[in-house]
Amino acid sequence: MNHTARLSIFLAVSGLFVYISNFFITIKGGFYGQLSMLISFSVIFIGFVIFFENRHPTQTLTWLIVLGSFPIVGFIFYLLFGRNYRKERMYRKKYFLDKEAFLKIEREISYGTEERIEQLEVHQKNLFRLAEKLSNTPISFGSSTNILTNGEETFSAILESIKGAKHHIHLEYYIVRHDKIGEEIKEILVKKAKEGVKIRFLYDAVGSWQLSKKYIQHLKLAGVEMIAFGPVRMPVLNSKFNFRNHRKIIVIDGNIGFVGGLNIGDEYLSRNPSIGFWRDTHLMVKGEAVRSLQLIFLQDWFYMTNSSFLTIDYLTPASEENTHGGVQLIAGGPDNEWSVIKNIFFSMMATATKSIWIATPYFIPDEDIFSAIKIASLSGLDVRLLVPNKPDKRIVFHASRSYFTDLLEAGVRVYEYEKGFMHSKIVVVDGEIASIGTCNMDMRSFHLNFEVSAFLYKTNSTEKLVKELVHDMQHSKELHLTEFNKRHVGFRILESTSRLLSPLL
């Protein structure tokens, strides 16, 4: 056991001892004594619950430290963020319903992939099998993809596609703002609804908490179905607050799909002066793989409304001619027992033979991913990490930097993007296999948020991602261990303190 672990256990046990002592001292202390006694009982009880839940040791120690050092705040944090059983109870039904729907729809339709998969290398075939088993979605070789770089290209393609909708438009977003781009999209949706196009709009209740009632009402009056995902009627002490729908999905007529890092807001078009240039990446999909994206949306919609639309009108995309590569759309979230996207990332890294390139705005990996990255680099692979140079969330930013010393010592090349704020969420392995979607390289995305990622296998889009990452690194500062270790001691303290909370972020 290392020094940090011993210190953590000492602090946790000391904190619990203080509570037990305090309990005996304050039995006869009136109201405040009774309150103190209640908190003591609660903290001790929660401490034992966490200890016997057999979580990862890092999470267990972190919770014990928080409870031991900050009893009231720790107690509230645990009620909000710490209850695994609450997560399982809330989403177990959704997990089984989603699995049943995916197996019924996806397995009934043969994509004719076996022959293509058999031609691949063993480690790649194993990755495909794992991804299909965990997600219940097959890989499609009858789909085409197009990388959309930054807000101008992304929203231009989205607006054009929405304007051409004939049957339905499905939207699912974490953040929706009533600003210039939000208003533009709203006006087009109102127009399409009046033309008879069926529009369903799912927005996260917490991510879009600033969305005006006027905006929602205008769309509803036009015939658009607007539904908030995971509404939180009592934010305080409500664990629903913690499990958010972080997906960004658009499906148009079942034939065109969009997924990636951009929400609906002017900042994603670099219109927010306090943030500046916003570097992001989105993906446009056509063909068979859109069915998987549609299923993800329809099951989320069913979960919130109990209305099912698993019919031919929504699940029969036109096949795209494609002789170059495969596409697989995969959902992850707290409703899945396997941490799907994280485990696929881990498999990608563990089976890489040449390189691992990662771009993420938030880097707070768990021990599995962190070890996979370091071991790959120590094995001689070209491992690179691209992160922002400036924060939009300060605690997360400093927690991310606390991992850099270990990475640099292992030979990982770390780049900080300097042209603006880097928000792309990309993993590219061996220049052939890539992921692009909504999932950050952090524990919140891996275990708490509903996410979606597109996995690309030897596609033209993968090649474009590699070229764009090279371009981004040219606009970045590469960190070097000697120089990085010279940073002010104040930053080191801030980073270490932020990292203590990393299992909770």
N, C-alpha and C positions, 0 to 999 in steps of 0.2 A: 504494500500500500504506500503511495507516494505522500509527500509532505502535505500537499493540498487536501488530499482525502482525509488524512489524520486530523488536520486542522478543522476541516468541515465537520467531522464527527464530533470533535471536542466542543465546537461551538454549539452544535445541535443538542448534544447531551447536556451541556451547561445551561442552555436556554430552557430545556425541559425541567432541569433540576430547580431552576429559579421559579418556574411556575408552580411546581409542587410545593416548594417552600412558601411561596406567596399564598398558596391555597390555605395552608394552616394558619398563616399570620392574619388573614383577612376574613376568617369565618365569621367573626363577630364585629365586622366593620361596617354595619349598616348597608345602605343601598349600594355605595361604591364598592364595599367589600363583597357584596353578593355579585355585583357585575364582574368584578375581578375574578371571583371564584368561577363564574360561568365561563368567562373567557379562558381561564386556566384549564377547566375541564375540556372545553371545546378543542383547544390547541393540542392538549395531550392526546385526546381521542383521535384527532386528525393525524397527528404524528404517527400513532400506531397503525392507523388505516393505511397511510402512505407506505410505511415500512413493510407491511404485509401484502401490499399489492404487487410486489415483485416487479416494479418498474425498472427501467435502466438505472444503475447506481447514480449516474450524474443527476438525473431528475429527482431521485429520492433525496440525495444530499442537498440539492438546491432548495427543495421545498422545506426540508428540516431546518436549514439555515434561515430561510425567510421567516418561518414560524417562530424560531428561537430568538431571532434578532428583532423582529417587528411583529409582535403578536396580533395587534388589531388589523394592521394593513395585510399581514400574511394571511390572517383568517379570511378577510374579504377576498384577497387574490385567489385563495384556494376555492372559495365558493364560486368564483367567476371562471377560473381557468383550470382547476386541478382535478375535477371529478371525472375520472374515466368511466365509471359506471353510468353516469348521467349521459355521456356521449353515446355509449352503447345502447342504452335504453331508447334514446331519442331517434336513432338512425338505423337500428337493426332491421325494422320493418322495411325501410327504404332500400337497404342493401339487398334484401331477398327479393323484393319486387323488381328492382333494377336488374338483378342477375337473371331472374326468370324472363324478363322482357328481352334482354340482350341475347340470351341463349335461344329463345324462340325465334326472334327476327334474324339475327346474324347467322346462326347455324343452319337455318332453312335455306339460306342463299349461298350458293357456292361461288366463290370468287375465282375459282380455278387457279389457286396459288401454289398447290403442292409441287407441281413441276418446276415452277420458278424457284421455290424455296430450296428444293433438293440440289439445285445448281450452286448454291452458296457454300461458303466455308462453314466448318462445323460450329465454331463459336458464334457465328452470325445466326445460324439455324437455331441454336439453343436460345439465343436472345429473342428471336421471333416467337418461339414456342412459349417462353416464359411470359412475354408480353400478352400473348393471346390467352394464356391460361389465367393470368391475374386479372385481365380486364374484360374477358369474354368478347373481345372485338377482334376480328381477323384483319390481316394486312390486305390491302387492295393494290393490285397492279393495274386497275382500270380507272385510275384517278390522275388528275393533273394538279399541280400546285404552282403558286406564284408568290415569291417573297415581296412583301410591300414594305418599303423602307420609310420610316418616319410618318408623321401625321398627314402631310399633304398627299402623299401617294396612297396611304391607307384610306383616308376619308373620301378621297376622290373616287376610288374603286367602290367603296361601300355605297356612297350616294348614287352613283351610276347604276349599281345593281339593284338597289331598292326602287329606284324609279322604274326599272324594267319588270318589277314583280307582277305576276298575273294571278297567282292563287293564294299565296300566304307569305308572311314575313314573320320570323321568330327572332326575338332579340333577348339576350340574357347578359346583364352587365353588373359589375360590382359598383362602379361609380357612374352616375349620370348627373350631369350638371345642366342647369338652366342658364346657359351662356350662349355665345354666338353659334357654335357648332351644335349645341344641344337644341337651340331654337330651329336651326336649319333642318336637322333631322326630324324634329317634331312636325314641322310644316309639311314635309314630304310624306310622313306617315299619315297625317290627317288627310292629305290629298288622296293617297292610295286607299285609305279606309273608305272614303266616300266613293271610290271607284269600285268597291266591292271586294277588295283584297282583305283577307282575314289576317289580322295582326295581333300577335300575342307578345307582351313585353314583360319580362321578369327582371326586376332590379333588386339588389340587395338592400335590405331595410337599414342596415348600419352604414354601409359604404355610401349610400345615396341619401343619408339622413337630411342633407341640406336641400334636396330636390324640392322645389316649391309645390304646394298643393295646386296652385293655378296651372302649372305645367301638366300635372297628372290629370286634373279635371278636364283640361282642354282635350287631351288625347282620349279620355274616356267618353266625352260627349260626342266625339267623332266616330266612336265605335271600336276604339282600340282597347283590348283587354290588358289592363295594367295590374300586375300582382307584385307585392313586396315579398321577397324571400326572407324567411326567418324573422318576422316582425318581433320586436322586443317591447312589450308593453311596460315592463318595469326594468329598465337597464340595470339598476342597482341590485346586486346579488342575483342576477339572472344569468345562468350559464349559457343561454342561447346567444348572448352577446358575443361569445368567444368563437362560435362556429359560423363562419361567414362564407357566402357564395362569391368566390373570387374569380369566377369564370367570365370570359368575354366571348360571347358566341352570337353570330348572326347566321340564320339559314333562310334562304330565299327560294321558294318554290321547290324545295327539296333537292335542288340541283347545284346551288352555289352556297358555299360556306365560308365564314371568316372566323379566325381565332388568333389570339396573340396577346400582346402586352398592353394595347391601348384601350383605355376606357373612353367614355364620351365626355369630353371637356376641352376647353380652349388650351389648357396647359400642354396637352398632347400635340397641339399644333404650334408649340413654342410661343404662345401668346401671353404667357405669364412672365412679366419682367423680373420678378424675384427669383424665378427658376432659370429663365433663359432658354437656350436651345434644348429641346427634348429629343434625345436619341432613343428610338424604339423600333421594334420589328413586329410585323403582323404577317399572317399567311392567308391567302385565298385558295380555297380548295374547290375543285369541280369533279363530279363523277361519283363512283361507288362509295368512296370514303365519307361523303356527305351524309350517308345514311347513319353512320355511327355518331356523327355530330348532332344529327337530328334526334336520334334516340336519347342522347344525353339531355338535350333540351326538353324533350317530351316527358322524360321521367322526372325531371326537376319540376316541370309544370304539374304533372300528376300528383307529386308529393304535396304541392301547395294548394291544389284546387280539387283533387280527386276526379279530374276530367282526363280521360284517356283518348288519344288520337293515333293509336297504332294501326293505321289503315294504309291502303295502297296509295291514297292521295298524298301521303306524307313520306312514305318510305320506299319510293321507287325512283331513285335518281337515274338520270341518263348516264350511260357508261362513256368514259372518255378514252380515246385512243392514246395509249401510253406504252412505249417500249423501253422506258428508262426509269426504273425504280418503283418502289412501293411506298404506300402511305398508310398509317394507322393512327386513328384518333382514340385517345385513351383518357378516361375520367379518373380522378382520384379524389378522396375526401374522407371525412370522419365516419362515413357510413361503410367504409371498406376495411376489413380486418387485416389486409396485407400491406398497407402503405404503398399502394400500387406504383405510383410514379417514382417514389424514392427508390424502391427496389429495382425498378427498371434502370434508373440512373446508375445504381450500384453495379448492376450486371454489365452495363455498357462500359463503365470504368474498369471493372475487374477483368474484362475480356479484351480490352484495348491492346493493340499490338504496336501502334506507332505514336499516337497523340491523343490528348484530351484537351479540348479548348472549351472554357466555360465563360459565359457572360451573364452576370446577374447583378441587379441593383442591391440585393441584400444577401450577404453570405454569412449564414449562421448554421453550419452543417451539424448533423449529429455525428457520433463517433464513427459510425459505419462509413459514411460518405467522406468524412475527414481522413480516415485511415486509408481508404481506397485511393484518394487523390495523392496523398504523400507516398504511399507504396508504389504507385504507378510512376511517380517522378523519380524515386530512388531506384527504380528498375531501369531507368534510362529513357523513359518515354518523354515526349515533348508535351509537358503539361503547362497550360497557361490559364490564368484567371484575370478576367476583365471586370472591373468594378468602377463605380462613380468616384470622382475626385472630391465631390462636395455632397453633403447629406441633404435628404429631405426629411429623414427621421433620425435625429441625432443619436439616440441610444443604440439603435440598430447599426448605424454607421460606425460608432466607436466599438461596439461589440464585434463587428466584422473585422476591424483592423487588429483586434486582439489575436486573430488566428494567423496573421501574416508572417510573424517571425518563424513559427514552425514550418509554414509553407516554404518560405525562402530558404531555410536551413535544409529542407528536403530537395531543393533545386527547382521548385515551382516558380515560373516566371509570372509575377504579379504586375498588372497594369492598372493605372488609375486614369480613367477617361477625363480629359481636360476641356473638351470643346463645349460641353454642356452637361446635362444630367443624363446618365446612361441607364435606361430602364428595360433594355432587351433581356429576354430570358431564354438563353440558348445553350445547348450542349452539343458539341460536335466531336465525334470519336473517329480517329483514323481518316478524317476527311471524307468519310463515306456514310456514316450513320449520324443523324442529327435529331435533336428535339427542339421544338419551338412552341411556346404556349404561354400559359398564365402562371406557371409554377416557379417560384423563386427557389434559390438554393438555401432554404432555411427550414427550421422545424415547424413553423406555423404552416407553411405550404405543404409540408410532408404529412402532417398529422392532424391539422385542425381545419384548414380551409377546403372548400370544394374547388377543385382545379381541373383543368383540361389541357392536355398537350398533344401536339401532332408529332409523331415519330416518322422520320423520313429515311428511306433506305436507298442509297445510291441514286438520288434524284438530281435533276438539274438545280433544284432549289437548294440542295445541300451544297453544291459547288458555289452557288451565289452566296450562301451564308459564310463560307470560308473566306471568300473574297472580301465580304463586308467586314468580317472580323479583323482581317489584315489591315484594312483601311482604318478601322476604329483604333487599332493598336498604334497606328502611325500618328493618331491624334491623342495619344495617351503618354503618361510618364511611367516608365518602367521603374519599379522599386528595386533597390539593392540592399542587401542585408546590413552592410556596414553603415550606410547612410540612414537606413530606417531605424537602426538601434540608437541613433543619436537624437531621436525626437525627445521633446521635453518630458520630464518625469511626470508632470501634470497630466499629459495625454496618456501615459502608461497607466496611471492610477484610474483615469476615466475609462480606459479600455477594459481594464481588469474588472472594475466594478460593473460595467455594462455586461461583460461576459458572464458574470455570476448569474445574471437574469436570463441568459441566452436560452435555456431550456423552456422559459416561459414566454419568450417573444414570438 
